[in-house]
Amino acid sequence: MFPNFLKVAWRNLWRGKAFSLINLVGLAIGMASALLILMWVHNEFSFDSTYPASDRLYQGWNRGKYLHGIQCRNITPSPLGPALKTDYPEVERASRLSWDASQLFTIGDKKIDLTGAAADTDFLPMFGFPMLKGDPLTALKDPNNIVLTQKAARALFGDADAMGKTLRLDNKYDYTVTGVMKDLPNNTGFDFEYLLPWKYLVRTNQDDSDWEHNFIRNYVLVRPHTDIARLNNKIRNIYQQHVKGVNVNEAFLYPVSRLHLYSNFENGVPAGGRIETVRVFLTIAVFILLIACINFMNMSTARSERRAKEVGIRKVSGALRSSLIGQFLGESILLSAVAGGIALLLVQVCLGPFNLLTQKQLVVEYVNPIFWLSFAGFIIFTGVLAGSYPAFFLSAFRPVSVLKGYFKKAHQKELRRGLLRHAPSWFGTFVSLGSPRKALVVLQFTFAIILIVSTLIIRRQVQYAQTRETGYNKDNIVWTYLSGNVAGKYDLIKSELLDKGIALAVTKSSAPLSTSWQVNGAFWKGKNPNVHIDFNYFNEDGGIVKTAGLRLLQGRDIDTKQYPTDSTAVVLNEAAAKAMGFKDPIGQIINRGDWDVGWHVIGVVKDFVLESPFDAIKPMIILGPKANWFNLMHIRLNGAKPTAQSLAEMGDIFRRYNPEYPFEYHFIDQEYARKFNDEQTTATLTALFAGLTILISCLGLFGLAAYMAEARIKEIGVRKVLGASVTGIVTLLSGDFIRLVLIALLIAAPIAWWSMDKWLDNFDYHIAIPWWIFLAAGAIAVGIALGTVSFQAIRAALTNPARSLRSE
């Protein structure tokens, strides 16, 4: 029987080549789109969950009461990890990990910048990163050890064996390679190219053992069968045990496997995160696949009259309904298999641009048997989904009715009787709406309109944030690290940059203007001891207002040349002055702790965007040079000179004073633009898949309109003979489809509003959803549907009635 089924299926597909091609193209595009999205979703769900003991890996977090409620952060004190390992038997291993930093490595004449971090000895065995060479248990044991990734080892030593080789770090310290590990996978939150022992931070005075200072990440590996809720309850007050009499945060452990997707907290409780975006695209994948399957359903049922007699003859010959259902499902699975092969080719062709857009490294795992099993299941699922309704529909025809030629009456009667009795519940829902085919078209365009609305709102939100007032002039500002001799020759470099007219202003600082590297609390007279406020800290040596183009609201900028006491001066932003409750901030004294010097306020600047342009601006304290934590220098270039010329002259100066290090710089405006990458990627992908959804819908609508025009060709001929105009006939044939699209708009609008309102809630700074967006989406959908249907309608209206009525 099976060969016969295949033969019949092939003949039916070949007999209706045009309709089969429309089905094939629609399914192929839908399946390829769904496959790309599912590959991306799988990568997102696998983030940091593929380590050997990923179910036992946790990161240290803080939970505390702040001005705007309970907040959670993953920045913790340096002593936390060692204390957890020493004092709590449930903790098997613990490791601190510094933030990634770029360092210069020298081997002979070769100088290479690599990005890496410092970690404790337990870090490698905890996470189980595959080691090509070296023992993970001892690779970071000695102070002069270093572990390289495979890529870093190749960059430094070529094809030679890196093990045991010595390299120089920052032209100061020699390190011996004691381990080479595989390059990090593309589904991890880590991004280092080398690892140094934690003692490197101690050697360079970057370690801070104060329990009140949160500045690094702590990770722990708990023992098997540990009750994590009980352990969290035990460590909750660990800070109070080491900082007596101070109102500090609570500590808790959070699974590493959930960091990527569930890192947002609201009032101290996990509240989603990137998982919201993943769910959106997973929904889009389902939408696209459903729309492609709906095309198949509509086209199959529209052509059902041609299969009715076949069904009648088969039933008269003794065929059971179950065998007919199997035959029709087999046809759809066969078509799905062919479409799946085309979809796989499309995926391979589109994977490069898709990876570039999503900044991923996705690959089709052809050698993985699990992939082929999953792909086969995907094809069968799609075939069954697409063919289920046509199979139940066609197999329900009564042979007596269809063989007598009463097809339309017969199948309408079946829709009211037998199908509701034998078909699944979802099919009965379609029948109750009237015409199942119309219900499917409505469903199809409902999905399309939801995606159109989502695309418009996401793009509007990104544009809204891009046009936000930043509070400073980000143009023509570059920053470069104080690497090598730059820190010692800073005054000479600054003077030469200004004297030669290359720069208009220069200042040292602790972090770039595009981010925050230090967060801490503060104390002042009149502060409520029960309210904790975290401030972004920023250190400068004077002149940041001029360099960044900040707007002074009160007081002045830090200037130690004219005012020597400004070494302990601070400048606040508006949010900080408001949070501290100062009516007159100038002259107020601020401390960061009992150990700290008294800092006096000399100025207040207008709020400026330091972190995400989608978030509210946080309180910020700009410290004077007494803080003595400088990592880089900001340079405002002279806009009167060509930028390329200024950079070339600046490079010559830096190379003369710091010949051992390459001159590297970063533009603030480019870094600010990168803050929109995730949202722009979301907007682009949504628009792309919305376009594909519309394309697939139009393919089905085109085929359906062609069949409808063909079925009503004699009616059109009669109407033309009786004097109907082309416009009237086009309106008649198009009207039904336009009404269906308008019904879809009424259904899609509230769903789209609800989903986009939830998405916008993830941003502090966001748009209100305007009502006209739904009208615009409806107009787009109606225009597309009208354009698709009108072609067939006009073609039918222009047909010579003599040809269509000849048999009459």
Beta strands, then each sheet from edge to edge (+ up, - down):
strand 1: 57-66
strand 2: 69-73
strand 3: 91-97
strand 4: 101-107
strand 5: 110-119
strand 6: 131-133
strand 7: 145-149
strand 8: 166-169
strand 9: 173-181
strand 10: 194-197
strand 11: 217-222
strand 12: 250-255
strand 13: 265-266
strand 14: 269-270
strand 15: 477-481
strand 16: 503-509
strand 17: 519-520
strand 18: 523-524
strand 19: 535-539
strand 20: 552-555
strand 21: 569-573
strand 22: 589-591
strand 23: 599-605
strand 24: 620-623
strand 25: 632-637
strand 26: 666-667
sheet 1: 2+ 1- 11+ 3-
sheet 2: 2+ 1- 12+
sheet 3: 6+ 9- 7- 10+ 5+ 4- 8+
sheet 4: 13+ 14-
sheet 5: 16+ 25- 15+ 26-
sheet 6: 17+ 19- 24- 21+ 23+ 20-
sheet 7: 17+ 19- 24- 21+ 23+ 22- 18+
end
